[in-house]
Each structure stands twice: as C-alpha cells, then as structure tokens.
Amino acid sequence: MNRRDFLAKGSLAVAGLSLSARLSAMAAAPKPILGIQLYSIRDDMKKDPSGTLKQLSAMGYKYVEHAGYKQRKFYGYEPKDFKKLLGDLGLSMPSGHSVLGKQHWDATKKDFTDEWKYTVEDSAIVGQKYVVSPWLDESLRKNYDEFMAFMDVFNKSGALCQKSGMKFGYHNHDFEFSQQINGKKIFDLILQSTNPSLVVQQLDIGNMYHAGGIALDIMKQYPGRFELMHVKDEIKTQKGEMGHEYESTVLGKGIIPVKEVIDLGKKNGTKYFIIEQESYQGQAPIDAVKDDLAVMKKWGY
C-alpha cells in the first residue's frame, strides 16, 4: 500500500468512526418525555378521574403529572390502585405535585413527620420518579435564616427521596421573581442554596411572566438546572384574573416564545415537558389540552 492509499483509507476509517460516534450519541440521547399536569383539567378529574384519564389516553397522552394527592390517596384511589388504573390506560405518572411545608419537618427530632414520609412512600408506590413541591409558604419568605434553614430541609427531602429511587424538586410560581430576601430574589436564593444533586428544578415558563420573569433569560443564567419544565403560554387577560395581567392559553396563541424556550430546554438537558393550561377563554379544558398536545407534536415533541 502506498502512502496515498494509506491516507485515503485512514481518512475513510476516521470518517466512519466519526459517523458511528454521532449515531451512537443520537441513539443514546433520551427522547424528551411529554406529559400533562392534571390540574389543567382539575374539574374533570374531580368528577370522573377514570373517564377523564381515558380521554387523555385516547388523545395520545402517555404521561401525566398529578396535583391531587390527599389523605394518602390520588384522586380518591389508593396508590397501587391508581397505578393500575393508569397502566390499564397505557399511562404512567413520572412526577407529581405535593407541597412540602413547615409542618412536615420536626425541628426538635431533626426528622420529617410521618405525613411527609408517607407522601414519599406513596409517590414511590404509584411509580413517580419525581416528588415536586409547588409552593413555598409565605412565612418562609420573610426571614433569611428561616428561609435558609428550610432550604436545608429541601436538601434533606432530596436525600429522603433518593432512598426510594426518586428525586425531589421545586416548581416556581411568580413570587420567586417579585419578592426578595436580603436584596436577592427568592428564585436566585433557591437555586443558589440547594444542592442540584438533591433538589431538581421544574421551571414553569408561564407563572414567572406575571412578575416579569423571562424564561429564556433564566435558562441562560442557570443552564442545565431545569430537569423538568411546565410548558405554558400566556395571553393578556381582560378580567385581571387573580390580580394578574396575564392568563394561560393554548400553546402558540400567546406572547411567550414557547417553542424557542422548550428547544433551549431540550438542548440544555430538560427531560420532562409537562403541558399545563389553567385558563381557557371559553373553551372546554379537555378540548384545550387536546389542542396543546397537537401543537407540541407539530413542534416535534
């Protein structure tokens, strides 16, 4: 073999390896999970959980996120029974919302109360991978030392969830961007004082808009921190609902560049994209979430 043939074959081999590496990387990259937050159809879930879930499955949804855990039951079902109901419909529930509050931590015993331990236990039984707390009590937003002590409780909850093979997370509203403690936004304090390996973040790209938060800016400020995302669009409201100037709407009809946001999230490691719509402009909620799913599929999710 002469030098020219050697170099040519070597180049082809390198190109082949490069292509193989790229194909392997593409195969290894997990496909984003697309689901729905059941709060979007909260009244339907109260009236007929089974029938509503059946409708979601027929639309093409595969994953749901609950907002209905109470007295150790999910929408009135025991954890194992709710898991079976979901499974029979071709659904699963990788994440759910359960508020971690001051009442769940016993400072004297330096341990969680049974109520929170049961919450974590039941979340594991139903098949969750994430236990997400979607609220921070107002009393914890005033005093810096109390706030920081509770962030340590967040970290401890992360360690507790890990023992059951899950992760603990936090979901923002708008106050995290409008309120400050010691001159720092609450959102910044949460992300800077929690251990990313113990506390994941679920970024709600719509809630923050009420307080001037811009999702693209936040994601660029904290790249890779948002393992989960609530996909939401906002429209200016005529009614000033809940004192807000904006309310949610069908994806792509509002003022948030949703596709740009979710594409950046996907690029930066967001794994779970959860549709949530809370206002409907006269449309039936079940029809709105069907439209939302169609938009996300059109965008390649």
Disulfide bonds with the S-S distance in Angstrom:
none
